[in-house]
Amino acid sequence: MQYYPNKMTEPIKPPFNEETARAKVKAAQDVWNTRNPELVAQAYTSDSRWRNRTEFFTGRQAIIEFLKRKWAKELDYRLMKELWCYTENRTSVRFEYEWRDPDNSIQWMRTYGNEHWEFEDNGLMRIRDMSANDYPIQDVDRHYR
């Protein structure tokens, strides 16, 4: 079982259709917005392989360590994910999120990117491949509060 904000649930499992693929993306968005590395890591296989920008790593413990570093740097992180396309056990997602750097807390940033996901039959993600770019924004231009 995986914990998603406000409920315990079985992971959404492949094969995906449009409805289940969208629900999988929404569940991922909700759990990432908790900013809880241990909780987020539950959605991945124990040997999940990640590429996040220029970092490559494997396994839940590495995911947890990465997310702790990420959210120590990306203050007030708020994420939106949107389904791009899907197949039986894969999805592609576009995302954007906003955050502030602790070294310059008045400067907001928006990060735009894409992720490609591959899932095991049990609904846990075994591969996550992410590319992104950061863009400075003004507080008045924020979308996510």
N, C-alpha and C positions, 0 to 999 in steps of 0.2 A: 504494500500500500504506500501511497505517497500522500504527503500533507500538502494541500493547497490552502491558501488563506480561507478561513471560515469552514473548512470541511476536510474530512478524510475521504479519499476516493481511490479507486483503482486507476492506474494510468490508462489513458486513451490508447488503444492498441491498433496497429496496422492489421489489415489493409485500410488505408484512409479513403474516405470520400470527401467531398467538399465540406460537409457539415463537421465531420470529425477532425479534418485537418484544421479548420478554423478554430474549433474548440481546443485543439492541442496548442495552437499558437496563443490563444487567450489564456490558457492555463499557465503557459510558460511566462507570459507577460506578468500575470498576477504574482507568481512566485518570485520572479526576479525583482519585482517592486517591493518585496519584503526586505530586500538587502540582507538576507540571512544566508550566509554561505552554506551552512550545514543543510538547511532546508532545500536550497537550490540544488545541491549536489545529489539529493535523493532521486532526481529525475534522470540521472545518467547511470549507465552501466558501471560496474566497479573498475572496468578497464577502458572506459570511454576515452577516445582520442580527440584532442582539441587542437585547433589552430585558432589563436586569437591575435589578429594582426601579425606580429612577428614572433609570437611565442608559440611553441609547440610543447604539449605535455600530455600525459596519460594518467588516468585514474582519479577517483573521487577525492583523495587527499590532496592531489595537485590542484584539482578544481577548487577546493575549499581555500587553499593557500592563495591561489590566484585571486579569487573573489574578495578575500580579506584585504589584499593589497589594492585591488581595484577600488573598493568602496572606502578605503582610507584616503584615497586621492580624489575620488569623484563624490564630493559632498552633495547632499540633497538630490541624489540621483533619482530620476523619474523617467520611465521607459514606456514606449509604445512599440508594439510589434504588429505586423500586418502580413497575412499570408500572401505570398507571391505566386507559388504554384506547388503542386504535390503529385506524387505517384503513390504506389501501394505502401511503401515504407520510407519514403523520403519527402521532405518539404523544403522549400526555399522561402525565406522570410526577409522582408525589408524591415528596418527598425530605425528609430531615432530616439535619442534620449538627451536630457539636459542635466547639467551638473556644474558645480563650482569647484575650483582648485583650492585646497587649503592655503597655498602660498599666495593666492590672489583672489580672496573670497568675494570681491565685488565683481569679478569678471565671470559671467556665465558662458558656458559652452554648450553647443548642440553637436551631438555625434550622429552622423548618418552612416548606415551600413547595411550589409546583407549577410545572411547566414544560410548555410546549407546543412540540413540535418538528416541523419540516417538512424533508423530505429530498429531495435530487436523486436521479435514477435511479442515480447512481454510489455512493449510500450516504452521501455527505457531507451534513451538516446545513446548510441554507441559512437557516433561521429558528429562533431560540431566544427564547422569551418566558417570562420568569421573574418570579414574585411570591413574597415570603417575609416572615416575621416572626421576630424573635429573642426568645428567652425565657431569663432567667437560671436556671441550675440549680446544684445542689451537686455536688461531685465524686462523692459516693456515688450520685447519681442518673444518672450517665453510662451510656449504652448502648453506646458505641463506644470501644474502647480499642485 
